[in-house]
Amino acid sequence: MQTDEVPYIDSAGPQKRFSIALTFPGERRKFVRQVALHISGHVGRERVLYDEFYEAEFARPDLDTHLQSLYHHEAELIAVLLCVEYERKEWCGLEWRVVRELIKQRQAPKIMLLRFDDTDIPGLFSIDGSVWIEDRTPQQVGDLILERYRMESGGTQPLRAPHLGLHGVSPAPLHFIGRSELLAEVTDRARRRESHVFGITGMPGVGKTTVARKLAESLEPDYPDAQLFFDLKGDTSRPISAKTVMEEVVRAFNPSRRIAQSEASQRNFYLDELHGRRVLLIADNVRSADQVRPLIPKGNCFLLVTSRWTLEDLDQELLESLPNSDAVRLLTRVTPRLLDEELRKVERLAAFCGNLPLALRAVGCTLQRHVSLAVAEYLQRIQEEVLGEIDPWIQRSTAAALKSSYDLLNEELQRCFRILGVFPDSYDVEAAQAVCERLSEQVRSALDELLSYGLIEFSEKRFRLHDLVRVFAQKLTTASERSAGRRRHAHHFLEVLKRVQLLYSAGGQHRLESLNTLAEEWTHIQAGQRWSADNLISDSDAAALCWRYAHDASDCLRVHLHGLECIRWRKDALDAAEKLGDLEWIALALSGLGWAFKDSSDYARAIECHTRHLRLARTHRRRDWECEALSALALAHHSLGPVNTRAGAGRRDRRRRPGPCGTRSPPPGRGARA
């Protein structure tokens, strides 16, 4: 029997209900709430024993005994946050009795002691180890608890992918200005929940993503379970599908849940995981309403969409450039020395930026970086800047602002900036080092410089270029520079893919780590494979890369490659192997393509590929290939089923028509005997 699901992680779930339990006095609730939210972003809200997460369950007359049972029997690690109030509180006393009982039963490794102060606690002595946390942030405390949890679980318990923390929306810039009316309107809609989706549209650089992040900050109390951010890459030739986003949401809440092959089934899983939760979803950089329609949630969840295009049939608001007064305020916040300039000069500077936040920040950062550069001189530079049309979406004012910042860079920084345009998504220092071909410290210094000019962004230990800045950088590169950069990019992320495969093969916690890395770098891996496939005919190095992308990490790739995309990668690998004339690679490519067709239930084409593999094996007298091909053929024929039970199957099997691999089907019976 076929199912509509494929496995994601083959690990058994934890035996106890909670990974981590928190016991603390109410006076420390504000601090502990942030600790609980941070921990839940890694292990899941349902795996953290924190009272605000279970208000309905705890509304019962026998709460005292129920809590003691949960702490004693259902928690893998108990984090005790000690302070003067803890010693005095009755409820803390009930929970402390459980802790003492566990210590008596020689289960001390289940207990982690954290201290706000040095209050004497009955039952504790000076030799009992604890962590002093008064000077630490909630996130730091949460990380300490997670580190202890990993140690006690032997590194086998599933943790959330760090790139998709449940509260991982990057904060809005510190210099955020204006948009108060729009923020109030969307906040009101999201709180009333009369609808479950709202769109913000507008030209690039106008600040749509920044507004979305600002809304996530203000709506966090209303959507405490999660705020999830997705870049759907609507401005590229390969936008992210709704099904991919739904898979990521399901993984965020339930890493061990299976992935459905159809979008309809995946939506059922998606809605099931969101049910009963209050989650804010942000779909950024959307191509059309159709791209996000399957993502519209139900219940107490809300979807916020940003797009440079009009979203048909969705409630939306057009975001325009900042009013003059707000544009001036933004400039003076980024560049405080402008407060000493004449207002009319600052207004002219803002006007030349089109009052667009992207251009205003780039200009402001540049002026702040070059304190000796007079505003009048800078205005003259922008006025004299003659720049051709970069992109239909980019106003000349934005292009001129970026170009004026670029011109102030030294030659090495300009080269680095241009090459960074090859990255389609956020990247780390190691990737920048590989693409720029510079030492790590040189690259770090260059990235810091570009960051100070406002030409790149930094968040969550990764750098990125705004989509407009990326287009600007790409237009400045020469054909040879761009080709060399793409080649180095493809080579680097093939090495990343190999490391992912090694971790995946190690199993256990390493397998989850590999899948986290694969998801985080997936856009780059796809881009590297696509470049190698596009160039395999004229470039032997690209052909070798193309084959390796499909075969050097075939086990972990099955998690991300499904259906037509998997078949395309396998076909590209076969074309590459034939271009290189490598028989070993051709045999492996035929086998891989056959299995891809079988996984997609296209058994006839799977048989054609495995038959060609078999003929190649017999031609070159390779018994190992022959055994593999015969085994695969037997499984494919078994999956196809008996011919007399399928309508018209006999007629279809007797026809020998060409297949996608350039072969013909075997005569009736030959494949079955094999």
Secondary structure as UniProt FT lines:
FT   STRAND          5..6
FT   STRAND          18..23
FT   HELIX           26..28
FT   HELIX           29..43
FT   HELIX           45..47
FT   STRAND          48..49
FT   HELIX           51..54
FT   TURN            55..58
FT   TURN            61..62
FT   HELIX           63..73
FT   STRAND          75..82
FT   HELIX           84..88
FT   HELIX           90..104
FT   TURN            105..106
FT   HELIX           108..110
FT   STRAND          111..115
FT   TURN            122..123
FT   TURN            126..127
FT   STRAND          131..132
FT   TURN            134..135
FT   HELIX           138..152
FT   TURN            153..155
FT   HELIX           162..164
FT   TURN            174..175
FT   HELIX           180..192
FT   STRAND          197..201
FT   TURN            204..205
FT   HELIX           208..219
FT   TURN            220..222
FT   STRAND          226..231
FT   TURN            234..235
FT   HELIX           242..253
FT   TURN            255..256
FT   STRAND          259..260
FT   HELIX           263..274
FT   TURN            275..276
FT   STRAND          279..284
FT   HELIX           289..292
FT   HELIX           293..295
FT   TURN            299..300
FT   STRAND          302..307
FT   TURN            312..313
FT   STRAND          316..318
FT   HELIX           324..334
FT   HELIX           336..340
FT   HELIX           343..352
FT   TURN            353..355
FT   HELIX           357..369
FT   TURN            371..372
FT   HELIX           375..384
FT   TURN            392..393
FT   HELIX           396..407
FT   HELIX           411..420
FT   TURN            421..422
FT   HELIX           429..436
FT   HELIX           440..452
FT   TURN            453..454
FT   STRAND          457..459
FT   TURN            460..461
FT   STRAND          462..464
FT   HELIX           467..476
FT   HELIX           479..506
FT   HELIX           508..520
FT   HELIX           522..534
FT   TURN            535..538
FT   HELIX           540..551
FT   TURN            552..553
FT   HELIX           554..560
FT   HELIX           563..580
FT   HELIX           583..599
FT   TURN            600..601
FT   HELIX           603..619
FT   TURN            620..621
FT   HELIX           623..640
FT   HELIX           643..645
FT   TURN            647..648
FT   HELIX           649..654
FT   TURN            660..661
FT   TURN            668..669
FT   HELIX           670..673
//
